[in-house]
């Protein structure tokens, strides 16, 4: 059974946003911005080089992951204040 404390906390959780093209655009743009900023780190070319971009594959994967985290924060923040 579900604890009464968990049910009380669940009532105060804001609604989860539904995926829309706007959400996809926000996450894509934030990932792109973080990828562009990743070229400014101290050693972006450690490891195998990415064939197209001036970063390594580990830097690319890390930048995309961090960009998604930032994008999710933006989407949740905008949903919480009612803008999305």
Buried (B, 14 or more C-beta within 10 A) or exposed (E): EEEEEEEEEEEEEEEEBEEEEEBEEBBEBBBBBBBEEBEEEEEBBEBEBBEEBEBBEBBBEBBBEBBBBBBBEBBEEBBEEEEB
